[in-house]
Amino acid sequence: MLIATDLDRTLVYSLAAAGEPLPGEPPWVVVEHLDGRAISHVSVLAAQRYEALASTWPVVPVTTRTPAQLARIKLPGPLAPWAVAANGGVLLEAGEPDPAWADTVGSALAAVAPVAEAEAALARACAGDPGARRYTVPGLFCYAVVDRPAVTAEHLDALRTWGLAAGWGVSLQGRKLYLVPSVLTKSAAVAEVARRTGATTVLAAGDSLLDTDLLEFADLAVRPGHGELADRGWTRPHVTALTATGIRAGEEVLAWFAEQAGRL
């Protein structure tokens, strides 16, 4: 069995996304620093639940973060033997990128519009936000950190229209606007991990449109009560839709994993 889980806004949270602490609750556990600042957190309860889960079952972090960004996350418990970064573009075994998977991804990307065209489309979508910061994960996808009110519905619709024709998908998560090739999926990378490890059952969690294929692929899955999927009311018969939001949702996702894993 594999437990494949998204990280940001599923297990780990910025202070802006976390919600309010409970009265008398212990200080949250910092799991990521950047330039000396604490930027991602889990609750003490979530930290305890994650450590217990990862010490018992194979947990695979699955994220749109680059490998370098993923490496900043320091969750309690053993180091994950496998991880998926760059929305499935990079498969990490014991922290090292797998070259065979990189070749597979490169072949798949030949079927969609090149990254340079996506960068131009993203720039057009951000034209109304002079403060937008655009980034590219070389050879894979691009994204921007935006002022959401400055990115109009018309710009987003135009970006989605371009994406449909070019083979790219759009996801808006908080202030991050992602443009990702449709062939670059979390589920494909998780399926490869399952194949290599012989796992016959996959449990999964995620909150955004970029997690949809992962949740669809899993035998059983869960999503928080916030995020793009919750906003759209998205669910499936095998997907548990939580009502909890923010850092409390992270606690419940981990409790759900432990409960389901204990039944299998």
Contacts in CASP RR format, 6 or more apart in sequence:
PFRMAT RR
TARGET T0000
AUTHOR 0000-0000-0000
METHOD contacts of the structure
MODEL  1
MLIATDLDRTLVYSLAAAGEPLPGEPPWVVVEHLDGRAISHVSVLAAQRY
EALASTWPVVPVTTRTPAQLARIKLPGPLAPWAVAANGGVLLEAGEPDPA
WADTVGSALAAVAPVAEAEAALARACAGDPGARRYTVPGLFCYAVVDRPA
VTAEHLDALRTWGLAAGWGVSLQGRKLYLVPSVLTKSAAVAEVARRTGAT
TVLAAGDSLLDTDLLEFADLAVRPGHGELADRGWTRPHVTALTATGIRAG
EEVLAWFAEQAGRL
1 57 0 8 1.000
1 58 0 8 1.000
1 199 0 8 1.000
1 200 0 8 1.000
1 201 0 8 1.000
1 202 0 8 1.000
1 203 0 8 1.000
1 261 0 8 1.000
1 264 0 8 1.000
2 58 0 8 1.000
2 60 0 8 1.000
2 190 0 8 1.000
2 193 0 8 1.000
2 194 0 8 1.000
2 197 0 8 1.000
2 199 0 8 1.000
2 201 0 8 1.000
2 202 0 8 1.000
2 203 0 8 1.000
3 53 0 8 1.000
3 57 0 8 1.000
3 58 0 8 1.000
3 59 0 8 1.000
3 60 0 8 1.000
3 202 0 8 1.000
3 203 0 8 1.000
3 204 0 8 1.000
3 257 0 8 1.000
3 261 0 8 1.000
4 60 0 8 1.000
4 62 0 8 1.000
4 84 0 8 1.000
4 186 0 8 1.000
4 190 0 8 1.000
4 193 0 8 1.000
4 202 0 8 1.000
4 203 0 8 1.000
4 204 0 8 1.000
4 205 0 8 1.000
4 214 0 8 1.000
4 218 0 8 1.000
5 11 0 8 1.000
5 59 0 8 1.000
5 60 0 8 1.000
5 61 0 8 1.000
5 62 0 8 1.000
5 204 0 8 1.000
5 205 0 8 1.000
5 206 0 8 1.000
5 253 0 8 1.000
5 257 0 8 1.000
6 62 0 8 1.000
6 63 0 8 1.000
6 186 0 8 1.000
6 205 0 8 1.000
6 206 0 8 1.000
6 207 0 8 1.000
6 208 0 8 1.000
6 211 0 8 1.000
6 214 0 8 1.000
7 61 0 8 1.000
7 62 0 8 1.000
7 63 0 8 1.000
7 65 0 8 1.000
7 70 0 8 1.000
7 73 0 8 1.000
8 40 0 8 1.000
8 63 0 8 1.000
8 64 0 8 1.000
8 65 0 8 1.000
8 173 0 8 1.000
9 17 0 8 1.000
9 173 0 8 1.000
9 174 0 8 1.000
9 207 0 8 1.000
9 208 0 8 1.000
9 224 0 8 1.000
9 226 0 8 1.000
9 227 0 8 1.000
9 246 0 8 1.000
10 205 0 8 1.000
10 206 0 8 1.000
10 207 0 8 1.000
10 211 0 8 1.000
10 224 0 8 1.000
10 249 0 8 1.000
10 250 0 8 1.000
10 253 0 8 1.000
11 42 0 8 1.000
11 46 0 8 1.000
11 50 0 8 1.000
11 75 0 8 1.000
11 205 0 8 1.000
11 250 0 8 1.000
11 253 0 8 1.000
11 254 0 8 1.000
12 31 0 8 1.000
12 32 0 8 1.000
12 40 0 8 1.000
12 41 0 8 1.000
12 42 0 8 1.000
12 73 0 8 1.000
12 75 0 8 1.000
13 19 0 8 1.000
13 40 0 8 1.000
13 41 0 8 1.000
13 42 0 8 1.000
13 246 0 8 1.000
13 247 0 8 1.000
13 250 0 8 1.000
14 39 0 8 1.000
14 40 0 8 1.000
14 41 0 8 1.000
15 41 0 8 1.000
17 174 0 8 1.000
17 226 0 8 1.000
17 246 0 8 1.000
18 28 0 8 1.000
18 41 0 8 1.000
18 246 0 8 1.000
18 247 0 8 1.000
19 245 0 8 1.000
19 246 0 8 1.000
19 247 0 8 1.000
21 28 0 8 1.000
25 43 0 8 1.000
25 44 0 8 1.000
26 44 0 8 1.000
27 44 0 8 1.000
28 41 0 8 1.000
28 42 0 8 1.000
28 43 0 8 1.000
28 44 0 8 1.000
28 247 0 8 1.000
29 41 0 8 1.000
29 42 0 8 1.000
29 43 0 8 1.000
29 44 0 8 1.000
29 46 0 8 1.000
29 47 0 8 1.000
29 76 0 8 1.000
30 38 0 8 1.000
30 40 0 8 1.000
30 41 0 8 1.000
31 40 0 8 1.000
31 41 0 8 1.000
31 42 0 8 1.000
31 47 0 8 1.000
31 73 0 8 1.000
31 74 0 8 1.000
31 75 0 8 1.000
32 38 0 8 1.000
32 39 0 8 1.000
32 40 0 8 1.000
32 72 0 8 1.000
32 73 0 8 1.000
32 74 0 8 1.000
33 39 0 8 1.000
33 72 0 8 1.000
34 72 0 8 1.000
40 73 0 8 1.000
41 247 0 8 1.000
42 50 0 8 1.000
42 75 0 8 1.000
42 247 0 8 1.000
42 250 0 8 1.000
43 247 0 8 1.000
43 248 0 8 1.000
43 250 0 8 1.000
43 251 0 8 1.000
45 251 0 8 1.000
46 247 0 8 1.000
46 250 0 8 1.000
46 251 0 8 1.000
46 254 0 8 1.000
47 75 0 8 1.000
47 76 0 8 1.000
48 76 0 8 1.000
49 251 0 8 1.000
49 254 0 8 1.000
49 255 0 8 1.000
49 258 0 8 1.000
50 59 0 8 1.000
50 75 0 8 1.000
50 76 0 8 1.000
50 77 0 8 1.000
50 254 0 8 1.000
51 75 0 8 1.000
51 76 0 8 1.000
51 77 0 8 1.000
52 258 0 8 1.000
53 59 0 8 1.000
53 254 0 8 1.000
53 257 0 8 1.000
53 258 0 8 1.000
53 261 0 8 1.000
54 75 0 8 1.000
54 76 0 8 1.000
54 77 0 8 1.000
54 78 0 8 1.000
54 80 0 8 1.000
55 77 0 8 1.000
55 78 0 8 1.000
56 261 0 8 1.000
57 257 0 8 1.000
57 261 0 8 1.000
58 80 0 8 1.000
58 81 0 8 1.000
58 82 0 8 1.000
58 197 0 8 1.000
58 199 0 8 1.000
59 80 0 8 1.000
60 80 0 8 1.000
60 82 0 8 1.000
60 83 0 8 1.000
60 84 0 8 1.000
60 190 0 8 1.000
60 193 0 8 1.000
61 70 0 8 1.000
61 73 0 8 1.000
61 75 0 8 1.000
61 80 0 8 1.000
61 83 0 8 1.000
61 84 0 8 1.000
62 83 0 8 1.000
62 84 0 8 1.000
62 88 0 8 1.000
62 186 0 8 1.000
62 189 0 8 1.000
62 190 0 8 1.000
62 204 0 8 1.000
62 214 0 8 1.000
63 69 0 8 1.000
63 70 0 8 1.000
63 83 0 8 1.000
63 84 0 8 1.000
63 85 0 8 1.000
63 87 0 8 1.000
64 86 0 8 1.000
64 87 0 8 1.000
64 143 0 8 1.000
64 178 0 8 1.000
64 180 0 8 1.000
64 210 0 8 1.000
65 73 0 8 1.000
65 85 0 8 1.000
65 86 0 8 1.000
66 85 0 8 1.000
66 86 0 8 1.000
66 90 0 8 1.000
66 137 0 8 1.000
67 85 0 8 1.000
67 86 0 8 1.000
67 90 0 8 1.000
67 92 0 8 1.000
67 95 0 8 1.000
67 97 0 8 1.000
69 85 0 8 1.000
70 83 0 8 1.000
70 85 0 8 1.000
70 92 0 8 1.000
79 94 0 8 1.000
79 95 0 8 1.000
81 93 0 8 1.000
81 94 0 8 1.000
82 91 0 8 1.000
82 92 0 8 1.000
82 93 0 8 1.000
82 193 0 8 1.000
82 197 0 8 1.000
83 91 0 8 1.000
83 92 0 8 1.000
83 95 0 8 1.000
84 90 0 8 1.000
84 91 0 8 1.000
84 92 0 8 1.000
84 186 0 8 1.000
84 189 0 8 1.000
84 190 0 8 1.000
84 193 0 8 1.000
85 92 0 8 1.000
86 137 0 8 1.000
86 140 0 8 1.000
86 141 0 8 1.000
86 184 0 8 1.000
87 140 0 8 1.000
87 141 0 8 1.000
87 178 0 8 1.000
87 180 0 8 1.000
87 184 0 8 1.000
87 185 0 8 1.000
87 186 0 8 1.000
87 210 0 8 1.000
88 105 0 8 1.000
88 184 0 8 1.000
88 185 0 8 1.000
88 186 0 8 1.000
88 188 0 8 1.000
88 189 0 8 1.000
89 101 0 8 1.000
89 102 0 8 1.000
89 105 0 8 1.000
89 140 0 8 1.000
89 184 0 8 1.000
89 189 0 8 1.000
90 97 0 8 1.000
90 98 0 8 1.000
90 101 0 8 1.000
90 102 0 8 1.000
90 105 0 8 1.000
90 140 0 8 1.000
91 97 0 8 1.000
91 98 0 8 1.000
91 101 0 8 1.000
91 102 0 8 1.000
91 189 0 8 1.000
91 192 0 8 1.000
91 193 0 8 1.000
92 98 0 8 1.000
101 189 0 8 1.000
101 192 0 8 1.000
104 192 0 8 1.000
105 140 0 8 1.000
105 184 0 8 1.000
108 181 0 8 1.000
108 183 0 8 1.000
108 184 0 8 1.000
108 188 0 8 1.000
109 139 0 8 1.000
109 140 0 8 1.000
109 181 0 8 1.000
109 183 0 8 1.000
109 184 0 8 1.000
111 183 0 8 1.000
112 166 0 8 1.000
112 167 0 8 1.000
112 168 0 8 1.000
112 181 0 8 1.000
112 182 0 8 1.000
112 183 0 8 1.000
113 163 0 8 1.000
113 166 0 8 1.000
113 167 0 8 1.000
113 168 0 8 1.000
115 136 0 8 1.000
115 138 0 8 1.000
115 139 0 8 1.000
115 140 0 8 1.000
115 141 0 8 1.000
115 142 0 8 1.000
117 166 0 8 1.000
118 141 0 8 1.000
118 142 0 8 1.000
118 166 0 8 1.000
118 168 0 8 1.000
118 179 0 8 1.000
118 181 0 8 1.000
119 134 0 8 1.000
119 136 0 8 1.000
119 142 0 8 1.000
121 159 0 8 1.000
121 162 0 8 1.000
121 163 0 8 1.000
121 166 0 8 1.000
121 168 0 8 1.000
121 179 0 8 1.000
122 134 0 8 1.000
122 142 0 8 1.000
122 143 0 8 1.000
122 144 0 8 1.000
122 159 0 8 1.000
122 177 0 8 1.000
122 179 0 8 1.000
123 134 0 8 1.000
124 155 0 8 1.000
124 158 0 8 1.000
124 159 0 8 1.000
125 144 0 8 1.000
125 151 0 8 1.000
125 155 0 8 1.000
125 156 0 8 1.000
125 158 0 8 1.000
125 159 0 8 1.000
125 177 0 8 1.000
126 132 0 8 1.000
126 134 0 8 1.000
126 144 0 8 1.000
126 146 0 8 1.000
126 151 0 8 1.000
126 155 0 8 1.000
126 177 0 8 1.000
127 155 0 8 1.000
128 150 0 8 1.000
128 151 0 8 1.000
128 152 0 8 1.000
128 155 0 8 1.000
129 146 0 8 1.000
129 147 0 8 1.000
129 150 0 8 1.000
129 151 0 8 1.000
131 146 0 8 1.000
131 147 0 8 1.000
131 150 0 8 1.000
132 144 0 8 1.000
132 145 0 8 1.000
132 146 0 8 1.000
132 147 0 8 1.000
132 150 0 8 1.000
132 151 0 8 1.000
133 144 0 8 1.000
133 145 0 8 1.000
134 142 0 8 1.000
134 143 0 8 1.000
134 144 0 8 1.000
135 142 0 8 1.000
135 143 0 8 1.000
135 144 0 8 1.000
135 145 0 8 1.000
136 142 0 8 1.000
137 143 0 8 1.000
140 181 0 8 1.000
140 184 0 8 1.000
141 168 0 8 1.000
141 178 0 8 1.000
141 179 0 8 1.000
141 180 0 8 1.000
141 181 0 8 1.000
141 184 0 8 1.000
142 178 0 8 1.000
142 179 0 8 1.000
143 176 0 8 1.000
143 177 0 8 1.000
143 178 0 8 1.000
143 179 0 8 1.000
144 176 0 8 1.000
144 177 0 8 1.000
145 175 0 8 1.000
145 176 0 8 1.000
145 177 0 8 1.000
146 175 0 8 1.000
146 176 0 8 1.000
146 177 0 8 1.000
147 175 0 8 1.000
148 172 0 8 1.000
148 174 0 8 1.000
148 175 0 8 1.000
151 172 0 8 1.000
151 177 0 8 1.000
156 170 0 8 1.000
156 172 0 8 1.000
159 170 0 8 1.000
159 179 0 8 1.000
160 169 0 8 1.000
160 170 0 8 1.000
162 168 0 8 1.000
163 169 0 8 1.000
163 170 0 8 1.000
163 179 0 8 1.000
167 181 0 8 1.000
167 182 0 8 1.000
167 183 0 8 1.000
168 179 0 8 1.000
168 180 0 8 1.000
168 181 0 8 1.000
168 182 0 8 1.000
169 178 0 8 1.000
169 179 0 8 1.000
169 180 0 8 1.000
169 181 0 8 1.000
169 182 0 8 1.000
170 177 0 8 1.000
170 178 0 8 1.000
170 179 0 8 1.000
170 209 0 8 1.000
171 177 0 8 1.000
171 178 0 8 1.000
171 180 0 8 1.000
171 208 0 8 1.000
171 209 0 8 1.000
171 210 0 8 1.000
171 228 0 8 1.000
172 178 0 8 1.000
172 228 0 8 1.000
173 208 0 8 1.000
173 210 0 8 1.000
173 227 0 8 1.000
173 228 0 8 1.000
178 210 0 8 1.000
180 210 0 8 1.000
185 213 0 8 1.000
185 214 0 8 1.000
186 210 0 8 1.000
186 211 0 8 1.000
186 213 0 8 1.000
186 214 0 8 1.000
187 213 0 8 1.000
187 214 0 8 1.000
187 216 0 8 1.000
187 217 0 8 1.000
188 213 0 8 1.000
190 202 0 8 1.000
190 204 0 8 1.000
190 214 0 8 1.000
190 217 0 8 1.000
191 217 0 8 1.000
193 199 0 8 1.000
194 200 0 8 1.000
194 202 0 8 1.000
201 219 0 8 1.000
201 264 0 8 1.000
202 217 0 8 1.000
202 218 0 8 1.000
202 219 0 8 1.000
203 218 0 8 1.000
203 219 0 8 1.000
203 220 0 8 1.000
203 221 0 8 1.000
203 222 0 8 1.000
203 257 0 8 1.000
203 260 0 8 1.000
203 261 0 8 1.000
204 211 0 8 1.000
204 214 0 8 1.000
204 215 0 8 1.000
204 217 0 8 1.000
204 218 0 8 1.000
204 220 0 8 1.000
204 221 0 8 1.000
204 222 0 8 1.000
205 211 0 8 1.000
205 215 0 8 1.000
205 221 0 8 1.000
205 222 0 8 1.000
205 223 0 8 1.000
205 224 0 8 1.000
205 253 0 8 1.000
205 256 0 8 1.000
205 257 0 8 1.000
206 214 0 8 1.000
206 215 0 8 1.000
206 221 0 8 1.000
206 222 0 8 1.000
206 223 0 8 1.000
206 224 0 8 1.000
206 229 0 8 1.000
206 253 0 8 1.000
207 223 0 8 1.000
207 224 0 8 1.000
207 225 0 8 1.000
207 226 0 8 1.000
207 227 0 8 1.000
207 228 0 8 1.000
207 229 0 8 1.000
207 230 0 8 1.000
208 227 0 8 1.000
208 228 0 8 1.000
208 229 0 8 1.000
209 228 0 8 1.000
209 229 0 8 1.000
211 223 0 8 1.000
211 229 0 8 1.000
212 229 0 8 1.000
212 234 0 8 1.000
214 221 0 8 1.000
215 221 0 8 1.000
215 223 0 8 1.000
215 229 0 8 1.000
215 236 0 8 1.000
215 239 0 8 1.000
216 236 0 8 1.000
218 238 0 8 1.000
219 238 0 8 1.000
220 238 0 8 1.000
220 239 0 8 1.000
220 240 0 8 1.000
220 260 0 8 1.000
221 236 0 8 1.000
221 238 0 8 1.000
221 239 0 8 1.000
221 240 0 8 1.000
222 239 0 8 1.000
222 240 0 8 1.000
222 241 0 8 1.000
222 242 0 8 1.000
222 253 0 8 1.000
222 256 0 8 1.000
222 257 0 8 1.000
223 229 0 8 1.000
223 230 0 8 1.000
223 234 0 8 1.000
223 235 0 8 1.000
223 239 0 8 1.000
223 240 0 8 1.000
223 241 0 8 1.000
223 242 0 8 1.000
224 230 0 8 1.000
224 242 0 8 1.000
224 244 0 8 1.000
224 245 0 8 1.000
224 246 0 8 1.000
224 249 0 8 1.000
224 250 0 8 1.000
224 252 0 8 1.000
224 253 0 8 1.000
225 241 0 8 1.000
225 242 0 8 1.000
225 243 0 8 1.000
225 244 0 8 1.000
225 245 0 8 1.000
225 249 0 8 1.000
226 245 0 8 1.000
226 246 0 8 1.000
226 249 0 8 1.000
228 234 0 8 1.000
229 235 0 8 1.000
230 241 0 8 1.000
230 245 0 8 1.000
233 241 0 8 1.000
235 241 0 8 1.000
240 256 0 8 1.000
242 249 0 8 1.000
242 252 0 8 1.000
242 253 0 8 1.000
242 256 0 8 1.000
244 250 0 8 1.000
244 251 0 8 1.000
244 252 0 8 1.000
END
